[in-house]
Amino acid sequence: MAEELVEVRNLGMKYQSPNGEIEAVRDVSFTVRRGEFVSLVGPSGCGKSTILSIISGLLKPTAGSVRIGGEWVRGTSEKVGYMLQKDHLFDWRTIYQNVVLGLEVRGTLNKANREWVLSLLKTYGLYDFKDKYPNQLSGGMRQRAALIRTLAVNPEILLLDEAFSALDYQMRIAVTDDIYRIIKKEQKTAILVTHDISESISMSDRVIVLSKRPATVTAIHDIRFNLKERTPLACREAQEFPGYFNMIWRELDVHV
Amino acid sequence: MFMSDKQAPVLSRERIEYLRRIRFRKYATLAVRILILVIIFAAWEILAGLKLIDPFITSQPSRIIRTLGNLYREGDLFRHIGVTCLETVAGFLIGTILGTGIAVLLWWSDFISRVLEPYLVVLNSLPKIALGPIFIIWIGPGPMAIIVMALAISLIVTILEVLNGFLSVDPEKIKLVQTFGASHLQIFTKVVLPANISAIINALKINVGLSWVGVIVGEFLVSRAGLGYLIVYGGQVFQLDLVMTSVLILAVAAALMYQGVVWLEKKLVKNQQMYGQL
């Protein structure tokens, strides 16, 4: 078993506003091993994204703690890469300039890193588009560019916050497959937050099911498929898939 | 795929027809525009010539041309135009730079922004022209007072317009750079400012118009030169030729300055893309 890279302990988060207090997260604990792909699944607005923001260091929890590689999280860290719902490529920057944004902000845009970025662009088929502007690219290519922007700063963990959910359904399945391959190829640890049960099963080694607000851990499932080569698309067609789906669906306890 | 001239050297009949139609429409629009102008001036000239309208009150194109010639010969024409344009450009530039600067400050500090909000609301709704006499007494009659008048009219609008642009930047875009550990300054230079070039240019466009209002009002109140002065003076001595001439010059000057901003916009947007290629 690989080492534990992320350790979330008794996490709690209460938001304060003049109208009152909202408890978003209560006593959430889990760990993520190096190289693992873990999903947090929960109903919309349950506080999943809050957990990611805390792991990334953008938010300070009101209770509990997060450790990454044994170090306490006290602010944004170079070990963490964050993927948002939309690609958020900047219209006024070329693809290359978008991709080096993180390096630029961190002040680490040196020759070695430039070459690293160019090699990423080459590997993932965006090299010929590096001087184009985002509006000249398809939705799938934009997502790739956004992922490369995150990979450019060489994080150990990728946090995917409802990533791809702004895409239409068919595009989303294709992009999910694409991004999954890249993450596996780069051997990154990933935590995906989603309300899409199928997506979480098809991508993850483990699924953590969260209750509605305040989010608590309802169950943790190991997801195993008897497949030669695991890809999100192949998983969706595998015979184990419906079993996992039904189990998680029941645990989410959705009422209309 | 669209067919464009580059990709398809052989154009379909429909395409040729379409291109012909839009070209025709373009020329027709231009022709009618010019026609309207010609008709107005011709009717004005003829009606005044036939004494159907009183040229003493309405003036007359031929008289305007004569007035223009007189002003030119006396050497006053360009002095008046120059004074007004200089005041307007000064008010416009100071208003834009100062307004954008203050907007940056308000964006930077939530606290200052909150504190100043009611003041901005009151100043924005106050008719700034009412402040004219105060400026004249404080600063003294002259171009400075006029520039301050122009500034008073354009400044608050600029602040609000630009600040609004700053605040409407997608918070997710800000979150994105924050995940890379961006400082407040980096959030501003990497996201907020570049996302708002068009908002700032829009503020410029509004400012051009407002600066003209400020300058002319200022010249009405106090001045010894400028187009506003000519208009007021012409009105006082009942010389409608002078008034009409000045108004026409004003219209041309204002239009030219607006076009200047449009030109600047094209230049800036192009620069931004060039900056993109570095």
Interface residues (C-beta under 8 A of the other chain):
Chain A: S56 L58 G75 T76 E78 V80 G81 Y82 L84 Q85 K86 H88 F90 W92 R93 T94 Q97 L101 G102 E104 V105 R106 D131 Y133 V153
Chain B: D170 E172 K173 K175 L176 V177 Q178 T179 F180 G181 A182 Q186 K190 V191 P194 A195 I197 Q272 Q273 G276 Q277
